Structures are given as structure tokens and as C-alpha cells.
Amino acid sequence: MNWTSLDTPGQLTDIKQQPGYSLIFKHSTRCSISMMAKRRFELDWDKIPTEIPLYFLDLIKYRDISNKISQDFSVHHESPQLLLIKDGECILDQSHGEISVDDTLLMVE
């Protein structure tokens, strides 16, 4: 699996219009908890179906996009944060120690 860097607001429009599932991982490069959550997520990400795109947001570098994610998907800003998007709607919002590939996959039909 590979991350797709989320670095333009237009990508959020594309994610909202995309049928099926997408994952957005919001990461603070200055936070050790965020580093641990990212590392733990990457250890299990081979369980995620390959047709589900994985987007990575460096929220320190792209705080404006992080704010837009909160607004567009009606979620409270957290870091680290994992959002599962289905057909343009956020159906799962995990943060900090709650971030789990296994729990996320329970929501994927």
C-alpha cells in the first residue's frame, strides 16, 4: 500500500464525489502520539482492500486543508485522526489510540 499525499483542496472535492470508500489519515509531524498511531496503522494496512485509496495529510503543513476536512465531513479536528469516507460521507472517525485497521474494516461492507 502507498499513501496519496493530500495537499490540495480540490482532492477533497474528488474524495467527496468518489463512489465507494476512501481513508484519510491526518498526521501531526510534531506529535509523538501521532507518530505511534501512524506506525501502528501502517503495520496492519496490508489488510485494507487495495481498491480503497489511502490519503495522508500533514496537518502542520496543510492546516487549511485539515480545517476544510473538519468542515466538509462534519468532524471535530483531532490529531492523529483517521476518517473512513463512504460515498462522500464520513462514516467513521477515529483518533489517537482508537485508530485501528481492524475496527475500520468492520465498517467496510
C-alpha contacts under 8 A as a table, 3 or more apart, distances in Angstrom:
res1	aa1	res2	aa2	distance
1	M	45	W	7.11
1	M	46	D	6.60
1	M	50	T	7.13
2	N	54	L	7.11
3	W	53	P	7.96
3	W	54	L	5.34
3	W	55	Y	5.56
3	W	56	F	5.81
4	T	53	P	7.57
4	T	54	L	6.02
4	T	55	Y	4.70
4	T	56	F	5.92
5	S	55	Y	5.78
5	S	56	F	4.98
5	S	57	L	6.26
6	L	11	Q	6.77
6	L	55	Y	5.79
6	L	56	F	5.52
6	L	57	L	5.06
6	L	58	D	7.78
7	D	11	Q	7.56
7	D	57	L	6.98
7	D	62	Y	6.64
7	D	65	I	7.34
8	T	11	Q	5.63
8	T	12	L	7.54
8	T	65	I	7.12
9	P	12	L	5.43
9	P	13	T	7.00
9	P	65	I	6.02
9	P	68	K	7.62
10	G	13	T	5.12
10	G	14	D	6.44
11	Q	14	D	4.95
11	Q	15	I	6.17
12	L	15	I	4.97
12	L	16	K	6.13
12	L	69	I	7.41
13	T	16	K	5.14
13	T	17	Q	6.28
14	D	17	Q	5.15
14	D	18	Q	5.99
15	I	18	Q	5.11
15	I	22	S	7.06
15	I	85	I	7.97
15	I	88	G	6.40
16	K	85	I	7.94
16	K	87	D	6.73
16	K	88	G	3.74
16	K	89	E	6.98
17	Q	87	D	6.92
17	Q	88	G	5.74
18	Q	21	Y	7.90
18	Q	87	D	6.13
18	Q	88	G	6.54
19	P	86	K	7.06
19	P	87	D	4.63
19	P	88	G	7.20
20	G	52	I	7.90
20	G	85	I	7.92
20	G	86	K	5.25
20	G	87	D	5.11
21	Y	52	I	5.69
21	Y	53	P	7.45
21	Y	84	L	6.92
21	Y	85	I	5.41
21	Y	86	K	4.43
21	Y	87	D	6.52
21	Y	108	V	7.79
22	S	52	I	5.34
22	S	53	P	5.06
22	S	54	L	6.28
22	S	55	Y	7.65
22	S	84	L	6.00
22	S	85	I	5.07
22	S	86	K	6.58
23	L	52	I	7.09
23	L	53	P	6.23
23	L	54	L	4.91
23	L	55	Y	5.97
23	L	82	L	6.98
23	L	83	L	5.68
23	L	84	L	4.79
23	L	85	I	6.11
24	I	54	L	6.09
24	I	55	Y	4.66
24	I	56	F	5.94
24	I	57	L	7.26
24	I	81	Q	7.97
24	I	82	L	5.66
24	I	83	L	5.12
24	I	84	L	6.68
24	I	85	I	7.83
25	F	54	L	7.55
25	F	55	Y	6.12
25	F	56	F	4.98
25	F	57	L	6.12
25	F	80	P	7.30
25	F	81	Q	5.78
25	F	82	L	4.58
25	F	83	L	6.57
26	K	56	F	6.17
26	K	57	L	4.78
26	K	58	D	6.37
26	K	59	L	6.23
26	K	66	S	7.55
26	K	78	E	7.96
26	K	79	S	6.27
26	K	80	P	5.49
26	K	81	Q	5.03
26	K	82	L	6.34
27	H	34	S	5.91
27	H	35	M	7.61
27	H	38	K	7.47
27	H	56	F	7.35
27	H	57	L	5.99
27	H	58	D	5.29
27	H	59	L	5.89
27	H	79	S	5.98
27	H	80	P	4.97
27	H	81	Q	6.92
28	S	31	C	5.52
28	S	34	S	5.93
28	S	35	M	7.66
28	S	58	D	6.08
28	S	59	L	5.66
28	S	60	I	5.94
28	S	79	S	6.18
28	S	80	P	6.46
29	T	32	S	7.99
29	T	34	S	7.34
29	T	35	M	7.12
29	T	58	D	6.79
29	T	59	L	7.85
29	T	60	I	6.81
30	R	60	I	7.88
31	C	34	S	5.24
31	C	35	M	6.38
32	S	35	M	4.91
32	S	36	M	6.25
33	I	36	M	5.15
33	I	37	A	6.20
33	I	80	P	7.48
33	I	96	H	6.95
34	S	37	A	5.10
34	S	38	K	6.10
34	S	79	S	6.49
34	S	80	P	4.83
34	S	96	H	6.96
35	M	38	K	5.19
35	M	39	R	6.16
36	M	39	R	5.10
36	M	40	R	6.09
37	A	40	R	5.15
37	A	41	F	6.04
37	A	80	P	7.00
37	A	96	H	6.55
37	A	97	G	6.80
37	A	99	I	6.74
38	K	41	F	5.06
38	K	42	E	6.13
38	K	80	P	7.88
39	R	42	E	5.15
39	R	43	L	6.35
40	R	43	L	5.21
40	R	44	D	6.96
41	F	44	D	5.55
41	F	45	W	6.04
41	F	99	I	7.21
41	F	100	S	6.50
41	F	101	V	6.32
42	E	45	W	5.01
42	E	46	D	7.83
43	L	46	D	7.57
44	D	47	K	5.98
44	D	48	I	7.97
44	D	101	V	6.27
45	W	48	I	5.42
45	W	101	V	6.55
46	D	49	P	7.70
47	K	101	V	7.51
48	I	52	I	7.13
48	I	101	V	7.40
48	I	105	L	7.20
49	P	52	I	5.80
50	T	53	P	7.33
57	L	62	Y	7.20
57	L	66	S	7.55
58	D	61	K	5.56
58	D	62	Y	6.02
58	D	63	R	7.94
59	L	62	Y	4.82
59	L	63	R	4.83
59	L	65	I	7.51
59	L	66	S	5.86
60	I	63	R	5.61
62	Y	65	I	5.43
62	Y	66	S	6.52
63	R	66	S	4.90
63	R	67	N	6.21
64	D	67	N	5.10
64	D	68	K	6.26
65	I	68	K	4.88
65	I	69	I	6.13
66	S	69	I	5.07
66	S	70	S	6.42
66	S	77	H	7.46
67	N	70	S	5.15
67	N	71	Q	6.34
67	N	77	H	7.30
68	K	71	Q	4.99
68	K	72	D	5.82
69	I	72	D	5.14
69	I	73	F	5.77
69	I	74	S	7.76
69	I	75	V	7.62
70	S	73	F	5.61
70	S	74	S	5.44
70	S	75	V	4.79
70	S	76	H	5.81
70	S	77	H	5.81
71	Q	74	S	5.18
71	Q	75	V	6.92
73	F	89	E	6.43
73	F	90	C	5.71
74	S	90	C	7.86
75	V	93	D	7.43
77	H	81	Q	7.93
78	E	81	Q	5.50
78	E	95	S	6.31
79	S	95	S	6.58
79	S	96	H	6.82
80	P	95	S	5.57
80	P	96	H	5.47
81	Q	93	D	7.08
81	Q	94	Q	5.64
81	Q	95	S	4.28
81	Q	96	H	6.59
81	Q	99	I	7.25
82	L	92	L	7.90
82	L	93	D	5.88
82	L	94	Q	5.10
82	L	95	S	6.19
82	L	99	I	6.43
83	L	90	C	6.44
83	L	91	I	7.61
83	L	92	L	5.64
83	L	93	D	4.75
83	L	94	Q	6.48
84	L	90	C	5.72
84	L	91	I	5.82
84	L	92	L	5.01
84	L	93	D	6.66
84	L	104	T	7.26
85	I	88	G	5.95
85	I	89	E	5.29
85	I	90	C	4.36
85	I	91	I	5.87
85	I	92	L	7.25
86	K	89	E	5.33
86	K	90	C	6.34
86	K	91	I	6.52
90	C	93	D	7.19
91	I	107	M	7.94
92	L	104	T	7.38
92	L	107	M	7.67
94	Q	98	E	5.50
94	Q	99	I	5.18
94	Q	100	S	7.88
95	S	98	E	5.40
95	S	99	I	5.55
96	H	99	I	6.06
97	G	100	S	7.98
99	I	103	D	7.92
100	S	103	D	5.28
100	S	104	T	6.13
101	V	104	T	5.00
101	V	105	L	6.11
102	D	105	L	5.19
102	D	106	L	6.56
103	D	106	L	5.25
103	D	107	M	7.25
104	T	107	M	5.59
104	T	108	V	7.06
105	L	108	V	5.02
106	L	109	E	7.63
